[in-house]
Amino acid sequence: MIALQHILVATDFGEPSDAALIYGQELARTYHATLHVLHVVDDMYLRMGGDAYVAVLPDLQRDAELAARERLDALLVDNDPTPLPVRKVTLTSAAPATAIVDYAKANGIDLIVVGTHGRRAVAHLLMGSVAERVVRTAPCPVLTVRHPEHEFVRADALVAIAGA
């Protein structure tokens, strides 16, 4: 028997992440699991360097973190009569895959769900893939959701119609 108590969905607020969130929500409902939704804010201090950071970037960093929290709040409005237990998390890091995996290890995550852009080989080689790094280093299974692709999750109304 599969027992999932904590499911982590990592989001960058793109379409593939939105599709991953739908999968994560449905799995959390099915297994009565806590849904952790994580966004990693880029660490501007490490990206830009210390000198530039001191003058301008503290405000930009704080604004980016606040905007991420607001987007998570907007993303997770749940109109379900029995809402899911959800933990909204923002972390700051220059290495999103590492931050995701570290969070999973520290919080006993049973499954990570991530969206993938499905880039072609050349773009993947140049830009890398957060999803691939998470798959390689995660302490638990990882479900990658490519968008648009075959959808397994259907709206309740469609399920009811199909069953009739």
KEDOLO-811655 format. One record per residue (C-alpha): x, y negated, z. Coordinates in steps of 0.02 Angstrom, whole numbers. Layout:
@X:X&Y:Y&Z:Z
...
END
This chain:
@X:0&Y:0&Z:0
@X:62&Y:-172&Z:-44
@X:54&Y:-295&Z:101
@X:80&Y:-476&Z:59
@X:70&Y:-596&Z:206
@X:168&Y:-744&Z:136
@X:168&Y:-794&Z:-48
@X:278&Y:-936&Z:-110
@X:238&Y:-1035&Z:-267
@X:378&Y:-1150&Z:-323
@X:317&Y:-1297&Z:-427
@X:396&Y:-1432&Z:-533
@X:219&Y:-1497&Z:-573
@X:230&Y:-1438&Z:-754
@X:106&Y:-1328&Z:-848
@X:200&Y:-1166&Z:-815
@X:200&Y:-1209&Z:-628
@X:13&Y:-1244&Z:-635
@X:-14&Y:-1071&Z:-710
@X:97&Y:-995&Z:-575
@X:-6&Y:-1084&Z:-441
@X:-166&Y:-1005&Z:-507
@X:-85&Y:-833&Z:-494
@X:-18&Y:-871&Z:-320
@X:-188&Y:-932&Z:-259
@X:-277&Y:-778&Z:-325
@X:-148&Y:-661&Z:-249
@X:-159&Y:-752&Z:-82
@X:-349&Y:-736&Z:-84
@X:-341&Y:-552&Z:-131
@X:-213&Y:-508&Z:4
@X:-273&Y:-635&Z:135
@X:-98&Y:-709&Z:132
@X:-31&Y:-879&Z:178
@X:12&Y:-978&Z:22
@X:172&Y:-1082&Z:30
@X:184&Y:-1212&Z:-108
@X:359&Y:-1284&Z:-126
@X:428&Y:-1427&Z:-228
@X:613&Y:-1466&Z:-230
@X:652&Y:-1651&Z:-247
@X:817&Y:-1689&Z:-333
@X:952&Y:-1747&Z:-211
@X:1002&Y:-1913&Z:-287
@X:1149&Y:-1934&Z:-169
@X:1234&Y:-1779&Z:-238
@X:1179&Y:-1816&Z:-417
@X:1236&Y:-1998&Z:-421
@X:1379&Y:-2002&Z:-299
@X:1400&Y:-2086&Z:-131
@X:1443&Y:-2264&Z:-185
@X:1291&Y:-2286&Z:-295
@X:1183&Y:-2206&Z:-161
@X:1226&Y:-2330&Z:-24
@X:1169&Y:-2481&Z:-125
@X:1009&Y:-2425&Z:-209
@X:964&Y:-2244&Z:-194
@X:898&Y:-2224&Z:-16
@X:737&Y:-2311&Z:-67
@X:726&Y:-2212&Z:-230
@X:755&Y:-2048&Z:-136
@X:622&Y:-2089&Z:-7
@X:500&Y:-2141&Z:-146
@X:533&Y:-1979&Z:-242
@X:501&Y:-1874&Z:-86
@X:341&Y:-1970&Z:-46
@X:279&Y:-1952&Z:-225
@X:312&Y:-1764&Z:-218
@X:213&Y:-1746&Z:-57
@X:68&Y:-1845&Z:-132
@X:69&Y:-1737&Z:-289
@X:68&Y:-1579&Z:-183
@X:-82&Y:-1647&Z:-86
@X:-174&Y:-1686&Z:-248
@X:-129&Y:-1517&Z:-323
@X:-194&Y:-1420&Z:-174
@X:-368&Y:-1492&Z:-153
@X:-467&Y:-1334&Z:-116
@X:-656&Y:-1340&Z:-137
@X:-674&Y:-1157&Z:-89
@X:-795&Y:-1129&Z:57
@X:-661&Y:-1021&Z:138
@X:-500&Y:-1113&Z:99
@X:-333&Y:-1026&Z:94
@X:-205&Y:-1053&Z:231
@X:-79&Y:-1163&Z:140
@X:90&Y:-1233&Z:187
@X:144&Y:-1380&Z:79
@X:332&Y:-1400&Z:77
@X:450&Y:-1525&Z:-2
@X:637&Y:-1499&Z:8
@X:778&Y:-1606&Z:-57
@X:918&Y:-1517&Z:-149
@X:1028&Y:-1529&Z:-303
@X:1006&Y:-1341&Z:-327
@X:821&Y:-1298&Z:-339
@X:844&Y:-1110&Z:-358
@X:953&Y:-1102&Z:-203
@X:827&Y:-1206&Z:-104
@X:684&Y:-1091&Z:-158
@X:780&Y:-933&Z:-111
@X:839&Y:-1006&Z:55
@X:661&Y:-1055&Z:99
@X:600&Y:-880&Z:55
@X:732&Y:-800&Z:167
@X:699&Y:-917&Z:313
@X:509&Y:-897&Z:306
@X:485&Y:-711&Z:276
@X:412&Y:-733&Z:102
@X:346&Y:-570&Z:27
@X:325&Y:-630&Z:-153
@X:386&Y:-782&Z:-250
@X:284&Y:-843&Z:-399
@X:368&Y:-962&Z:-521
@X:323&Y:-1031&Z:-690
@X:444&Y:-1016&Z:-833
@X:456&Y:-1124&Z:-987
@X:512&Y:-979&Z:-1096
@X:649&Y:-1081&Z:-1179
@X:741&Y:-1011&Z:-1328
@X:917&Y:-943&Z:-1308
@X:1013&Y:-1102&Z:-1351
@X:910&Y:-1216&Z:-1237
@X:921&Y:-1085&Z:-1100
@X:1109&Y:-1076&Z:-1119
@X:1128&Y:-1265&Z:-1108
@X:1002&Y:-1298&Z:-970
@X:996&Y:-1135&Z:-873
@X:841&Y:-1072&Z:-789
@X:784&Y:-1099&Z:-611
@X:666&Y:-951&Z:-629
@X:808&Y:-837&Z:-686
@X:919&Y:-888&Z:-540
@X:776&Y:-859&Z:-419
@X:746&Y:-685&Z:-492
@X:930&Y:-641&Z:-476
@X:951&Y:-700&Z:-297
@X:781&Y:-685&Z:-212
@X:761&Y:-575&Z:-58
@X:590&Y:-515&Z:-120
@X:497&Y:-479&Z:-283
@X:474&Y:-626&Z:-402
@X:328&Y:-645&Z:-522
@X:369&Y:-759&Z:-668
@X:223&Y:-835&Z:-759
@X:249&Y:-898&Z:-935
@X:128&Y:-1025&Z:-1003
@X:37&Y:-1009&Z:-1119
@X:31&Y:-821&Z:-1121
@X:-90&Y:-681&Z:-1086
@X:-194&Y:-733&Z:-936
@X:-242&Y:-603&Z:-807
@X:-329&Y:-722&Z:-689
@X:-504&Y:-769&Z:-744
@X:-625&Y:-893&Z:-670
@X:-756&Y:-814&Z:-556
@X:-896&Y:-857&Z:-676
@X:-808&Y:-762&Z:-816
@X:-783&Y:-612&Z:-703
@X:-968&Y:-611&Z:-656
@X:-1020&Y:-622&Z:-839
@X:-899&Y:-483&Z:-890
@X:-967&Y:-371&Z:-752
@X:-1150&Y:-398&Z:-804
END
